[in-house]
Amino acid sequence: MPSLKIICGGVEERFDVEASAVTLGRGIENDIPLKDVKASRRHCQIVQEAGEYKLVDLGGGNGTFLNGARMATEAKLNSGDRIQIGGTVIIFQAGASARPGETTGSGSGAVRKKPSTAQIALSGRPTQRTEAGGKKTTTRIMTGAATATSRKKSTTSQLLRPADAPPKSGTARMGTRRNSKTASFAAAAGRRRIHPGIIAGAVVGAIVVLFTVGLVVFGGDDEGRFLNNKMKFEDLVAQGAKAEDDRFYNKAVRKYREAIQVAKEEERLRSQVSAIELRIKDAERSKEVLKEAEDKFLAFKSEYDRSPRGKSVEELLKEAIDLRFRFQATNPSWLAELNTCIEALDRAKKAEDAAQRRLGFLEFRNAVNGEFSLDKGKDALWGPAIVKWKAGFLNNPKVAPNDASRAETEVQSLEGRAMELFQRTVRPRAERLAKDEGKAEALKWCEENLKRLQGSKVEADLRALMEKFK
């Protein structure tokens, strides 16, 4: 399956291209949202036609670049092609996996490369060591010969001292050592020259300090107020952007509006108002998209839990897959539950396909018995099982005549079990509940058993009984 590897700000993500058309842009309603300020709300689209993929530019303001060249309208995509939108790089891959040496996180993992190993030489002269970050340091490694020479000189000086000379006191020796170190440091400092870069840095720093002092002294309160408003404005915008990334859209809109109020009070910041208003529209639109996604999921889940269902397994599976593909980039809270439903529907679809391929009576009966718990009398759904036999077997032209006759006998048997349940259990207990505990309890008992008998001939009798208790 083709995929897109998206690299933005040192973070790599991978998306499989499942649909025939995939839209990319800054808006959250896109199939793949991009966190790049230079991307348009709907920037470009990847479309599949006749087994090939092409890249279509949707009129993005900053343009779409394919392999370093800016696109005109559309172009064919080949595996390995490099798409660039602002600072975001997108690599189109025809089912390729990650290269060795890379570690790709799920959704937001950064790609880390192993740093190079430093090589250190051991010698008696200064040695350069290059670290992974490119910084060079110099170390000196003394050889054993130099140490031996120093020790030899010390021994010779002791032998040349007169034997009758009085030993030096501890204080004298300490003072001599300190004076020797001071003189050595002074001599070394005299031999060193100040690097020109240090001088240049000091000059630039002094200029910056003087410029800042001049603004404060000569600019007065107006310049100080502008700097304070600018800092406040930038802080509010940053808070709004973080809230938008965390999907707290009401908080994001509130922070953006506070930033607009600050900008309107400062003439030099008023040019930023239109950009912040655009951010407010994006946040409100994203909020609407999330609300729409939640409503669609609740509608799907209601149909999924319904018994019997008004839609086929194939229709529900297609609806669930479309729902996941459209909104998975927003990472909604119900995504895990949707994936569980898709797995269950996929298993049911495979079982139906297998039954359709075989079209054997025994295989179909085993599948129906397992799906509607016909082997468990207390939980058996007789009515839905009858509907399944009629729709999936009796109405199928591929069924052999002898199997069709056996299926009709099976349906009649199920109708008898449903009638027995109604006459021996449901109706007697409903009448007893209506007499002892009231009509409300009797009606509740009938509604609980309606899903077990719905679709059978006795369903009409059950509904007529329920009308007496309303």
N, C-alpha and C positions, 0 to 999 in steps of 0.2 A: 504494500500500500504506500503511495507517495506520502511524503511528510515535509514539514517546514521546520528548519532549525532557526530560531530567532535569537539573536545576540544583541542585548541592549544594556549598556552600562556595566559590562563585565559579567552579566547574568545570561545564562543560556536556557532556553525552553524549547521543547519539541512538541509539535502538533501533527497528528495524522490528518490527511486530507480525505475525509469520508464522503463528503457531498460533491455534487457536480459543480457547485459554485461556492467559493469561500471569500468573504469580504474582510478586508483589513483596514483599520483606521483608529483614530483616537477615541471615538465614541464607544460606549460600553455595549451598545446594541449590535456591534459588529460580531461576526463569527469569531474573530481573533482581535481583541482590543490591543492597541499599541500604547505603551507609556512613553511617548515621545512628543514633546511640545511642537516639533516641526511637522508632525503628521497631521493631515486633515481629518475631519470627523469621519468621512468615508473616503479613503485615500485610493485604494486599488482593489482589484478582485482577481482571483485565480479561477479560471473556468476550464472545465473539461469538455472537449468536443471531439467526437470520433476517435476516442482512445488516446487523444493527445491533450496536453495542458497548455494554456496560454495565459499571459499576464495582461490585464486590462487596466489602464490608468483611468481613474474616475475624476480627473481634474484636480488633483491635489495641488495646493498652492506652491509648495516647494519642489514639486516634481517627483517622479519615480525613476530610479537609475537601475539599469540592468547591465551587469558586468562592466560597470564604470561609465556607461553611456546613458544619457537621459532619453527616456522613451517618448515617442510621439503620442500614440494611442494604445496599441496593443502589440504583443510580440510573443512568439512561441517559446515555451519553457523546455529546457533540457535538464537532465539530472546534473547537479553540481552548479547550476546557474546561481549567480549572486545578485540579490535584489537589495537596494539600499534606499531607505526612507529616512531622511534626516540623519540622526546618529545611530539608527537601527539597521542591522544587517540581517537579511533573511536568505537562507540557503535552501534551494529547492532540491529535494532528494527523492529519487524513485525507489523507495523502500530501503535505503542505505541505513546502516546502524552507525553508532558513534565510533570514532576512530580510537584505536588503542592509545592509552596514555591519558585519555580524557575521562572525567567523571562528570556526568550530566545529571543534575538534580531533577526531581519531578516538579515542574512548574516554575521553580525559582532557584535552583541550585546553580552555583557558579562553577565555571570550568577552571580547574586548578592544574597547573603544569609543574612538574617536579623541577626544582631549581638545580642549576648546575653545581658541581662539586668544586670547591676551592682547591687549587693546587699550591702548595707551600714548599719552597725550596729551602734546604738547610745549608747554610754557608756562612763564612765569616764576614760577608758584606751585606748591606741592606737588601732586603728581599721584598718584592711587591706581592701582595695577596689580593686577588680580585674576588669580591663576594658576589652573591646572587643579585643584589640590588644594583651592582655596577660601581659601588664605592671602593676606592683603593686606599689601603692602609699600608704603612711601611714599618717593618719590624727588623731589629738587628739581632742576630743569633751569634753569640760569642763562641769561638772555638776553644777546644781544650788547650791549644798551644798558648793562647793569650793568657789564660788563667795561670798556667804553669809559669810563664815569664813574670807575671805580677808577683806570684808567691816567691820566686827566686830573688827578685829585687828586694823584697821585704827581708828575707833572710840575710842577704849581703849587707844591708844597712845595719842590721843588728850586730854583725861581726865586726864592722868597722868602728863601732862606738867604743871609746876608751874604756878599759876595764875598771879604772878608778873613778869614772864619772858617776856622780850621784844619780840614782834613779829618779825619773820624772814623776811628780805627783799626779794623781788622777785628774785634778782640776787643770793642771798644765796640759796634760795630754788632751783633755776635752777641748780646751781652748784652741790648741793647735789644730785639732781635727776640724773645728768649726771654721777657723780662719781659712783653712785649706779649701773647704767646700765653698765658702763665700767667694774666694778668689777664683776658683774654678768656674763658678756660675757667672761671675762678672766677665771672665775671659770669653766664655762661650757666648754670652749675650752680645759682646762686642763684635764677635765674628759673624753673627747672624744678620741677615738683611730682612726688612719688613716686606712681605709680599705685596705687589702693587694692587692685587684684588682687595686686600684688607683696607688699603688706603681709599680705594674707590667706594667700597661699601660704607666706610665711615662718612665720606663726603655726602653720599646719597642720603644716609640716615639723618645727617644734620640738616640737609635741605628739606626733607619731609617734616622734621620737627619744626623748623622755622616757618614752613608753609602753614602747618596746623595752628601754630601760635598766632600767625598773622590773620587767619580766618577768625579765630576767637576774638582777637583784639579789635580788628578793623571791621569784621563783619557784623558784630553786635548781636543783639538778641534775635534778629531775623534769621541769620544763618544757623544759629543754635536751634531755633524752633524748627527750621526745615530739616535739619539732621535728625531731630527727635521724631518728627512726623514720618520721615522716610523709614527709620528703623521700626516704628510702630506699624507702618503700612506693610513692610516686608514680613514682619512677624505674623501679622494677621493672615496674609496670603499663604504663608507656609503652613499655618495651623489649618486653614481651609483645605489646602492640598492634601495634607495628611489625613484629615477626616474623610475626604473624598476617596482616597486610596483604601481606607478602612471601611468604606461603604456606609459611613454615617452622613448621609446626604443632607439632612436637615441642619446638622451642625456646620457642615461645609458651607451651605448657603448663608447661614447666619454670620460666619466669619468673613466671607467674601463681601457681604453687605456692610459690615463694619469697616472693612478696608476701603470700600468706596466712599464712605462718609469721611474718612481721614484724607483720602486723595482729593475730594472736592474742596476741602479747606485749604489745600496747598496748591498754588498755581502750577508749580513745576511737576506735580504728580497727577494732574488732571488727565494727561494723555494716557494714563494707565487704566482709566475707568472702563473704556470700551472692552479691553481685554478681560477684565474681571467680570463684566456683565456676560461675556461669552462663556466664562467658566461657570457662572450661575446657571445659565441655560443648559450646559452640559450636565451639571449635577442634577438638575430637576428632571432632565430626560432620562438619566441613568436610574433615578428613583422610580420613574414610570415603568422602565423596562423590568426592573426587579419585581414590581407589583404585578405586571402582566405575566411574568414567569411564574410567580406564586399562584396566581389565579388559574393558569393553564394546568399546573401540576395538580391542584386540588380537584379540578374537573376530571382530569385523567384518573386520579386515585379513586374518585367516586365511582366511575365506570368500572375500574379494575376490581373494586370490592363488591360490586353489585352481583347478585345471583338470582336468576341467570343474567348474563351480560347481554347488553343490547348490541354489542359489536363483536366481531369474530376475533380470535386470537391473533390472526395476521394483522388486522386493522389496529388493534391495541399495541402490538409490537412495533409497527411502523410509527405510530403516534409517539410512543415512548422514546424511540431512537431519535426522531426529529426534535423532540423536546430536549433531550440531553445534548444533542449537537448544537442547538441554538443557544443554550444558556449555560453550558458547562464552564465557559470562560469566566462567568460571573461568580462561580463557586458558591451556589446557593446552599442553604442548610439542608434541603431535601434531596440533594444529589445522591447520597448513599442509598436512601430508600428507593429512589428511582432506579438505580442500578440493580437492586435486588428484584424489583418488579420485572425488569428487562430479562434477567437471568431466568426467572420462572416462566415468563412468556416464551422465551426461546426454547426451553425444554418442552413446553406444551406444543409449540409449533412443530418441532422435530417429531414428536409422537404422532401428531396429525399427519404429517407428510409420510411417515413410515406406514401408517394405516392406509393412506390413500394409495401408496405404491403396491401394497400387498392386496388390499381389498378382500381379505379373508375374514370369514365370519368369526372364527375363534379369536383371532388377534384383535379385531375391533371390539368384541365383547369384553375381552380382558382389559383393554384400554378404558372402556366406558365404566366398567366395574371399579377400576382403580380411581378414576377421576371423580366419580360421584359417590364413592364409599358404599356401593351396593352390597358389599360383603359384611358391612356393619349395619345391622338393622336399625339401631337407634339413631344413627347419623345419616342414613341413606337419603339421597335426593332423587326420589322416583320421578317426579315431573321433569326436571332438567335432563335426566338420563333418557327419557322418552323423546324429548326434543332432539337430543344428540343423535339417536338412532334414526329418526326420520330425516334429519337434514344431512347427516354425514354418510348414511349407508343406503337407506331405502330410495332416496332421490338421486343416487349416483348411477349413471348409465353403465359404468364399468362393472357393476356387481353382477355376478353370475345368477341365473334364475333360481337355482337351488338355494344359494346363500340368501337371496332376497326373501324366499319363503321362510327360511329359518329365522330371518330378522323380524318378519311380521309376527311370528310366533313369540319371539322374545319381547316385542313391544306389547303384545296382549298380556304376557305374563307380568310385565312391569305395571300395566294398567290395573291388573288384579291386585298387586301388592299395594298400590296407591289407594285403591278403594277399601281394602282391608284396613289400612292405617286410619282412614277417615272414619269408617263405621265403628271400629272397635276401640279406637283410642281418642281421636281428636274430638269428635262430636260428643261422646258421653262425658268426657271430662269438661268440655266447654259448658254443657248444660249444668253440670254439678257446680262448677265455679260460679256461674251466673246465679244459682240459687243460694249458695253458701256465702260467697264473698262479693258478689255484685257483678254487673255486666262489664265493667271496666277490666276486671281480671280475666273474664271469659274472652273478651275481645283481644286482649294481649296474648292469650294462649293461642288463639286462632292465627294471629299475625305471625307468631313464631313458626307455625307449621305451614304457612302459605308458601314459603320458599322451597319446602320439600315436595309440595304437591303442584306447584305452578307449572303448567304445561301439560298436565294430565286431564283426563275427562272429568275427574272428580273436583277439579278446581272450581267449576261453576257452583257445585253444591257447597263448597267451603265458603265461597264469597256470599252466597245467599244466607248462610248461617251467621256470618259476620254482620250482615245488615240488621239482624234481629237484636244484636247487642249494642248497636250504635245509638 
